[in-house]
Amino acid sequence: MKHIDIKNIFADRSYIGQTVTVCGWVRTSRNSKTMAFIALNDGTSLNHMQIVIDKSQDISFEDALPTGTSIKVVGIVVEDQHGSVEINAQTISVIGACAPEYPLQKKRHSLEFLRTMPHLRGRTNTFNAVLRVRSIMAEALHQYFQDRNFIYVNTPLITGSDCEGAGEMFQVTTIGYSTEYKNEEEYYADDFFGRRAGLSVSGQLEGEVAAMAMGKIYTFGPSFRAENSNTPKHLAEFWHVEPEIAFAELPEVIEEAESMIKYVIRTVLDKCPEEMKFFDTHFEKGLIARLEELISNDFGICDYTEAIRLLKESGEDFQYPVEWGCDLQTEHERYISEKVFKKAVFVTNYPKEIKSFYMKQNPDGKTVAAVDLLVPGVGEIIGGSEREADYDKLVAAMEERGMNLDLYKDYLDLRRFGSVPHGGFGLGFERLIMYVTGVSNIRDVILYPRTVGSIR
């Protein structure tokens, strides 16, 4: 049905005095002796449009008052007493009645309660704002890479190899449970692909394939990890941004990551002022100032060995002990970014034993050219590296881990046919949204969260 987005009416004062048609859902309503008021929201704006009903005008409106009802309103746009706009209703039509047991009433609901109804929580201010910010951030990421000659590629979601080498993959099969096969070899030989297959944990390996032809590429799509981590930072299905850059070493990878983060945050601050004020007020006081501070300063750089020294000399009573060779935990990451550098910081050159097989081995024989971006309040939001471009060194690293080289033939071929220095990184999109909005649980920045034991 023909109507005007509420956002457009708020933004364009030329609508004042015009007759318009708007549609939306009733957030709240008030009914007095001579007047009635409806707060209407259509999802395009954090602000609700006030619909003013003059009862002397013989307008049928009673069925439109229940919260959750979807309605169409025809009326005249007028300036309200606060300098904004509202609509004096001429006609109101109910599009969809709302049952009395509608669970989203006037009181403020907890995020835990709202997770029980993912199909409805988008109608609350919080998730209305989250989903709009998420949309603008996705647009900004695409715009950033497109403006810099990166090619957008779509890597497979079903794969026969494990990018991380950790085995935490969801199996893809058309057979399911069966006792008809003597062993795994027979089972997979009879399956759809004729071999073991799973959902991709990352598009990086295929992204490298594209970068070896196109120079600079990025992927932006879902990744899947069957990791039994029931924490506020983990999802089994999440969205992944993964650029890959040919003819680049670790410093270029770091430069690109910093530039991208600053661009996305600047875009959100500029395009979503109302939403960001909402998050600043209701989720993290000083959020906007924190983000402005972040993008106004150069990010720090710290070698892993130096980070370990700083942590050991900190005097802090960490839950997880700190020794050279350990993987940094969130408490360590936050200490480095919040207490030592007091800003975003890249930590580089991690021990090779705790990083993935594909990372470039440094001359010291102990570390790899890896990098993690740590930010105050969250910890790690980006992980990347320069990739190992030497065929023999890559094979040796894979053999040390007992990996099946036959599954990575295409990937290894890249080191035989015109290999070049190259690198890239992965950004967990939902973690960046958490950082930008101040929302503390990753389940609350995605439409339908997939976690251990939950598939609703």
N, C-alpha and C positions, 0 to 999 in steps of 0.2 A: 504494500500500500504506500502511496506517495506521502512522504513526510520529510521534515527537516531535522537534522541531528541537533540535539540540544547544545552540544559544544559550539556549533556554528552560531547559534542565537546569542550565546554568551559572548562570543568573540566579535560579533559584527553588530554594531549599534544601529546600522541602517535598518535593522529589522523592527526597531521601535516604531509603533504606530501601524505595523502591518499585521494582517491576519495570517496566521501560520497554523500548520498541522504538526503536532508532535506525537510520538508514541513512546511508551516506556512502561516501567513497573513501578507501582506505588511503594515508596519506602516508608512513609508515614502519612497520617492524615489527621486533621482536626475539624471538628464540627461544632460551630457555635450557633447562637440564636439566629443571626442574620447572614452569617458568612460561613463558608467551609474552605479548607485549604488542603492541598495535596502536594507532597514532595515527590516529584517524578524524576526517575533516572533511567536513561536508555543505554548506559554503558559507555558513552562517548566522552563523558566528563565526570570528574570527581564531584563536582557541584550538582546539587539537585535543582531542577526547575520548579519554582513554586507556582502551582496552579491555583488561582483565586476564583472562588465560586460565589457569586452574588445570588443569594436565594430569591431575591425579588425578580430575577430574570427567568424564573421557571425552567431551570436547567435540571434534567434528570441526572443525579450524581450518586445517590445512596449506594448503588451496587458497586461503585468504583472506589469506595473508601477503604475496604480491607487491605491491609499490607500484603504485598505479593501479587495483587491483581494487575493484569496487563490492560492498559487502556489507550485509547486514541483521544486526543484533545484538539479541538479547533478553537482558537481564540486570538486575542489581540495582544501583541507584545507591548508592555509598558515598563517605564523605569520604576523601580521600587524605591523605598525610602533610604536605602543604603547606597544608592547609585548603581546598583546592578539592575537586572531585569526580571520580570515575572510575566505570567500570561493570565489575562482575564478571560476565563473560559466562556465560550458561546455554546458549544456542545461537547459532551463527553460520552464516549462509547466504550463499553467493556469488550475487550478482545478475548480475554481469557480469565474466567473467574478463579479465585484462589480459595482452596479448602481452608476451613477454620484452623486445622492443625498445622498450618504453615509454621515451620520451626524458627524462622528468622523474624523475631519481633523487635520491639524498640530497644530493649536492653542490649548492652554490649556483650557479645559472646566470646568465650575464650577460643584461642586458636585450636586447642585440643578438641573442643566441642565441634568446631567447624570442620575438622578433618573427618568427622563421621558423616559428613554430607558434602563431598566434593562437587556433587552436581548442582548444589545451591549456593555454595560459599562465594562464588563469583559475584553474587548480588550484594555482598557486603562492601563497605568502603575500602577495607583493607585489601581484599582480593581484586576488587575493581581497580584499585591503584596498582597493585602488583602486576596484574596482567597487562595493563597499559604500559608500564615502565618496561616490562619484559619485551613487549612489541617494539618499543623505541630502541631498546638496546640491540635487538636483533637487526633492526634496520641500520643502526649505526655501524655494527660490525661488517655487514655487507658493504656499506658505503665506504668504510675505511679501506677495505681490501680492493674494492673495485677501482677506487681513485688512485691506487698505487700499482696497477697492472697485475694484480693477482688474479688467477683464473679460478673460478668456483667449480669444484669437482664433487661428484657424488660417489663416495666410496661404498663398497658392498656392506650390507648389514649381516649377511650370511657369509661366513668365512671358514676356511679349513685350517687356518693358522692362528696362533695366539700371539698377538702383538707384544704383550707384556711378558710372555713366557711363564706366567704364574699359574695358569690352568684354571683361573676363576671364570669360566665361560658357561653360559647357558647352552645346553645341547639342543640341536635342531634335528628332529627325526620324524619320519612318517610311520615308524613301526611302534614305538612306545615299548611298554613292558612286554617281554616275551620270554618263554622258556624253550623255544624251538631251536635255538642256536647253541652250538657247542662252545663258542668263544666269541670274543669281540670282533675278530677278523671276519667271521661269517656273518655276524649281525650287521656290521657296517657295509659289507659287500652287497648285502641285499637291501640296504637303505636307499633313499631317494638319490643321493649324490654318489653312492658307491663307496663312500668313505666317511669318516667322522666329520661332522660339521657343527658349528656353533654360532651364536650371535656375537658380532664383533665387539671387542672391548675398546677398539680404537681404529680409526681409519688411517693411521699414520703410515703403515707399510705400503698400502695402496697409494697414499698421498705422495710418498717418495717416488713411486713409479711415475706418477703424473708430473712431478717436479723435474724428473730427469728428461722430460720432453718439453714442458711448458715453462720451466724456469722458476716461476713463483705461483704457488697454488694455495688454496685453502679449502677445507671441508667444514661443514656446519650441519651436524645432524646428530641423531641419537647414538649412544654407546650403551653397552649392557655389561654389567659385572655381577657375577654370582658370588659376591662377597658378603659373608655373614656378619655385617657391621650394622648394628641398629643404633646409629648415632645421629645427632642433628646435622651431620655433614655428608651423609652417605645416602645414595639412591641406587637401586638396582638398574634403573633406566634413567639416564641423564643426557643432556645435550652438550655436545663437545665441539669446540672451535679449534681447528688444527691447521695452522699455516705451515707450509714447507718451502724452504728457500734454497735454490741451487746456487752454487758459487758463493756460499756464505759460511763463515766460521762463527764461533760462539759469540764474539762481540756484536756481530750483525743481528744475531738472534735476540740478544738482550735488548738492543736498540729498538727492534721492531716490536717486541713485547711491551716495552715502556710506552712507546708512541701509541700503540693500539689502546692500551688501558686508559691513557689520558684522553684520547679522542672520544671513546665511548662514554666516559664519565662526564666530560664537558657537554656532550650532546644531550645526555639525560638531564643535566642541570638546566640547560637552555630550553629544552622542549617540554619538560614535565615539571614546571615550577610548583603547581598546586599539589601534585602527588608528592614531590619531595618535601614540601612544607608539612604535609600530612605525616610522612614518615618521621620527620624531624620532631614533630610534636608528640606523636603517639608511640614511637618505637625507639628512637635514639636521640636524645637531646644533643644538639650540636652536630648532627649528622652532616648538614650542608657545609658547615665550616670545616669539618674534617675532610670532606671530599675536595673542597676548594684548596685546602692546604696540601693535600696529596698531589694534586695535578699542578700545583704551582712550584713544586720543588723537584730537583733531579732525584731519581731513586738511588739508593745506596747499592754498593757492590761489596760483598764479603766472601772471602774464600772459606770453604767448609772447615778447614783446619783451624782458621782463625775463629770461626764461630764456636767451635768446640772449646777452644781456649777461653773465650769470653764467657761461655756458659759455666765452665768448671770454676772460673775465678769469680763468679757472680755472687756466691754466698747464698744463692736461692736453694730452697729445699724442694727440688723437683720430684715429682712422683716417679718419673722414669730416670734412672741413672744416666749420666753423660760420660761417654768414653769415645775416643776416636774409633770410627767404624760403625757407630750406632746410627740408626735412622732417626732423624729429628722428629720429635713428636710435636703436637700442636702447642703444648706449653713452652717448648723450646723455641719454636718458630715465633710465637707471640712475644716472648722475652726479647729476642733479637730485634724484632721490628718495633716493639712498643717501648722497651726500656733502653736498649743500646742505641739504635739509630733514630728512634722516634719518627719513623717514616717507612715507606715501602723500601724493601731491600732485596736484591738478588743474591742468593747464596750459590756459589759455583764450586766445581771440582770436587764432587762427592767420591767416596770410596767406591770402586767398581763393583764390589760384592753386593752392595745394596741398591744398585741401579740396573737398568735393563741392558740386555745383551747388545743392543744396537748402538750404544753410545760410544763416541770416539775415545779411545784409550790415550791418556796423557803420557808423555815421555817418562814420568816417574814410575810407571808400571803399577801404581797403586790406585790411581784415581782416573775418573773419566770427565770429559768436558760437558758436565751436566749443569743445569741451572734450575732453581726454584725461585719463584717470586713470592715473598712473604709480605703480608700487609697487616697493619695493626687491626686488632679486633677479630681477625679470622684465622690468620696463619697463611698456609700455602693456597694460592689460587691459580698458579701457572707452574707447570713442569715442562722442561724442555732440554735440549742438548744439541750439540753438534753431533752428527751421525758418523759412525765409523765407515769411512770410504775405502779402506784397505781390505781387499778380499780375504787375505790370509788371516789378518787379525780378527775379522768378523767371524770367520769359520772357527777359529780357536776359541773365541768367547762363547760361541754356541755349543761347541763340543764340551767345554768345561761345565756347561749347564745340562748336559745330556739331552740336548734338543735334537729332534729329528730333522736333519738338513733337507730331506726330500720335500718336506712341507713348505720350505722357504726357497725353493729353486729360483723362482722369478725374482725374489728379493736379492738373492746372491748374484744373479746375473747382472744386476745394475752395477755391481763392482767389477764386472768383467768387460762390460761394453761401454767405455767412455765414462768411468767414474769421476766424480767431482766432489770437492768439499761441499757439504750441504748440512742444513740443520733446520730445526723447527721447534714448536712447542704445542702443548695442549692446554686449553683453558676450559675448565668446568663452568659452563654458562650459568648454571644455578648458583654456584658459589659466588660468582661475580654479582649476580642479582642480590644475594644475601648481603654482600658487602656494601652495595650501593643503596639498598633500602633500609638496612639495619634490622631486617627480619632475621631472627636467630636460628630458625629451623628450616632446613632445606625442603621439608615437606610442604612448606607454605609459600613456595615461589614457583610451583609447577601445578598445572591443572589437576592431574591425577598422579600422585606420588606412588612409585613402585618401590616397596621396601620388603624386608624379610617378613614373610607371613602375611603380606597384604597385596592383593591384586584387584581390589575393587575398581 
